[in-house]
Each structure stands twice: as structure tokens, then as C-alpha cells.
Amino acid sequence: MRGLVVRNTGFWYTVKTDDGQLVDSKVKGNFRLKGIRSTNPVAVGDWVHIDINREGTAFITEIEDRKNYIIRKSQNLSKQSHIIAANLDQAMLVITVAHPQTSTTFIDRFLASAEAYSVPVVLVFNKTDLLTDEERHYQDMMVTLYDNIGYPCHQVSALTGDGIDGLRTLLSGKVTLLSGNSGVGKSTLLNLLIPGTEARVADISEAHDTGMHTTTFSEMVPLPDNNGYVVDTPGIKGFGTFNMEPEEITSYFPEIFKFSQDCRFANCTHTHEPGCAVIEAVRNHYIAESRYESYLGMLKDKDESKYREAY
């Protein structure tokens, strides 16, 4: 029987079959996906085949080929990955410039991973109602930066509802991953976008001004009239890129890739070489220094000592 994995609670997966049943399922045997060492060989969004047993539960016997997925390093196991979700039409990365602050390093690593696996990304700047004049100016600069690179940006407030209608339009008919740091307001946004979801909302930890985890598992939440899904995932504090070779990383930064075509050497790493068009573009502010620093940081990811650091 064929079905869609709509929920992952650890070892159990909820599969929605083609005839509408919801079946609790487990992976059969020691699953390995084409050499990918993953903490979760089956991900929310996967299309799978199951064998149902007498108890009404099932074994997952086959995973269909994925069109794409979002993957990051496992936080606990340095050489393994964690697949956040599969078969996505787009991802919405929720960002806050304050309360808590989302780092540009985190944003750029998420965007590079999405580029690597062909997932379009929309950036959603939340909590605009809380910003001081200085913070609003900084957010406007961020929006200009990423919009010019080619990433659509939306400024919203989950508290007041400003900008929410525009997001609803973007969701229609699509499978959308909703992701971001803990505390940026994903659960509140989800409640607004899909009324009745009743996603739990936790207060921001005032002691550290960082988010408290409210979602403990990944789940596909159906849009009204079954017109698509929003994939709700636990908040993530860091985003370590996985399985990227240094020579590939340039192509995951669109503006860096554009200038790299004019470098003197075809194998230029854009770190020290003479005649490097990328370094020149950074010097002349055609490439943002924050983006270049993110690129340099990702070049060092092969260093094992960096696997456990938060990004």
C-alpha cells in the first residue's frame, strides 16, 4: 500500500495512505538510502510503501525517489545527517532580527543547503511590531540584501496579523516547509495561517532571550480544502551543512557564483588568489561581507572540530 509520511515522532511514522487511512508505521530492518548516513532514513514528505499487519500498524518497506529535501548535520552524531523534510515545493524560513536575533550565518547556511537540493526559499521576517527604529533599519537592510540576491522577502507580524494574507497566497496548492530558529514565532504563524491548528506556543526565555522548543516532532499540516501542506518542524538553533565539497559551495551562493566567472583562475577558491573577482566584488561592496564570511565558514566545514559548533 502506498502513502505519504505526514508525521514523525521518532521511531514511529504516521503514513496517510492513498485511500485516506492514517497508519502508524515503523521502518523495516536497517534502512540505508543510497549511502546517506541519516538519523532518520524516512522523512516527513516521503512517499512510501507499507505492509499493514494484524495489529493495524505497518512496516515501511520502500521509499520512493525524492525530488528534493532539506538536510543538515546531525547535532549529536558528527558524521551523520538529519533530513528535515522531503519533496518540497518551497521553504519559508522565519527570521527575527531581535527577540531572538537570527544570525546571517544561520540564514546563509540554510539558503545554501536549499540551493544544493533545489528547494526555493522565501524569507519571512517576523515580529516587525516589536522593532525599535534601529532594528527596523537593520531589517530593511537585510531585506534589501536578500531581495537583491533573488530571495523573496516578507515582513510580517504574527501578533498583529500584518502581512499574513500575503503568506497564505504563497502557500496555496504547495507543500511548504516552515523552519527557523526556536522562538521566532513559527507556531504562532502556523496558527494564523491555518486556523484550528492549535500549535503550542511557548514564551521566550527572558533569561537568555532565546527560544524554547514548542514543536517536538515534524508534521505535515493540511491546508484548508486539502490545497497543500505546511510542514511544521521543531525549531533549530544551528544549521551545520552536510556533505558539501569545498569546490561546490561557490555555486550555492548565487551572487558569488556570478562574480566567480571572472576570476583569473578556474579553480579559484576566492580566499587569497590574485585576480579573484569575488574578493574584488566584496571590497567594492557588490557582495555583502556577511555573505562572504558565511561562504568562508562553510569552506572550513570539513574540519571535524567544527561539526559540533552551532551556526
C-alpha positions, -999 to 999 in steps of 0.1 A, spaced: 0 0 0 13 35 -9 12 65 13 26 99 24 46 102 56 28 131 74 43 128 109 75 117 125 76 112 163 110 94 165 108 57 157 72 59 146 59 74 114 23 83 105 15 74 69 -15 87 51 -25 61 25 -39 68 -9 -73 58 4 -71 82 34 -61 59 62 -37 71 89 -14 42 97 13 42 124 44 27 108 79 17 115 110 12 93 116 -24 84 152 -35 90 183 -14 88 173 11 62 201 29 42 194 54 15 220 53 -13 249 58 11 234 87 31 240 81 68 210 97 84 195 97 119 161 95 101 161 74 70 124 82 64 114 118 65 81 138 66 71 143 30 84 109 18 62 87 -4 65 52 9 51 17 5 39 -1 36 28 -36 47 0 -34 73 0 -62 100 -28 -76 121 -25 -50 148 -33 -22 124 3 -9 124 27 -13 95 63 -17 83 77 8 57 92 -14 30 101 11 3 108 48 -1 101 63 -35 128 86 -50 127 121 -37 125 152 -59 144 172 -32 149 176 5 164 198 32 192 182 51 216 193 79 243 178 101 230 158 130 236 178 162 248 147 181 264 125 155 291 144 136 292 122 105 255 117 101 228 139 87 192 148 97 167 151 68 143 178 79 117 172 52 114 158 16 95 166 -16 90 203 -10 77 229 -34 93 257 -12 106 265 22 96 295 44 125 305 67 111 325 96 136 352 108 136 377 136 162 405 138 155 407 176 139 387 203 157 365 194 182 376 167 186 352 138 222 353 126 231 359 90 253 328 93 223 306 101 203 322 72 231 317 47 237 281 56 200 273 53 199 291 19 230 273 7 216 239 16 183 247 -1 202 257 -32 221 225 -31 189 204 -31 168 227 -54 143 240 -28 131 276 -34 132 297 -2 110 326 9 123 347 38 97 357 64 108 385 88 85 382 118 79 403 149 81 436 130 58 451 156 85 448 183 113 466 164 130 498 175 138 523 148 174 510 148 163 474 145 138 483 118 166 500 98 187 468 102 158 446 90 153 469 60 190 464 51 186 427 54 155 426 32 173 447 5 204 424 7 185 391 2 159 405 -22 187 417 -45 202 382 -44 169 368 -55 152 356 -24 116 369 -19 113 386 15 81 393 35 79 414 66 51 403 89 38 404 124 21 372 138 9 393 167 -10 420 147 -16 399 115 2 423 92 14 406 61 -3 372 69 -27 373 39 3 375 15 18 344 30 -15 325 27 -14 332 -10 21 318 -13 11 285 4 -19 277 -18 -15 244 -36 20 238 -24 40 217 1 59 243 22 85 237 49 82 262 78 115 265 95 137 287 116 154 292 150 135 284 182 115 314 193 109 332 160 72 326 162 66 297 138 38 281 159 20 315 162 24 320 124 11 285 118 -20 291 139 -27 323 119 -21 307 85 -42 275 93 -68 284 119 -76 254 142 -40 240 141 -37 248 178 1 246 177 15 251 211 32 284 217 58 290 244 70 322 259 105 334 250 130 326 277 136 361 292 168 349 309 186 342 276 163 359 250 163 326 231 135 304 220 121 275 239 112 244 218 75 240 214 73 215 185 89 182 193 82 163 161 77 171 124 43 171 109 25 179 76 -4 202 84 -31 201 56 -42 235 43 -80 241 41 -97 221 14 -66 199 12 -50 225 -10 -14 217 0 5 212 32 27 232 57 55 210 72 59 221 108 92 212 123 110 217 156 129 250 160 166 246 152 193 265 170 221 257 145 224 246 109 255 227 100 258 220 63 263 184 53 282 166 26 293 197 6 326 197 -11 345 230 -10 346 234 -47 308 231 -49 300 258 -23 305 287 -47 275 277 -67 252 277 -37 258 315 -33 242 330 -64 260 364 -63 294 348 -55 289 323 -84 281 352 -107 313 371 -100 334 339 -99 331 336 -137 355 365 -140 382 351 -117 417 347 -133 419 310 -123 392 284 -130 399 267 -97 399 299 -76 388 293 -40 381 331 -35 402 332 -4 436 345 -14 443 341 -52 455 370 -74 429 382 -99 400 369 -78 368 387 -90 349 377 -59 374 393 -34 373 424 -56 335 424 -55 335 421 -17 360 450 -15 337 471 -37 305 461 -18 289 442 -47 289 412 -24 279 416 12 307 410 37 283 389 58 276 366 29 313 362 21 321 354 57 294 327 56 310 313 25 344 312 41 329 295 72 314 268 51 347 261 34 360 251 68 332 226 75 354 196 66 373 204 98 360 178 122 364 202 152 337 224 137 310 197 135 297 204 170 296 241 168 263 259 165 258 281 134 
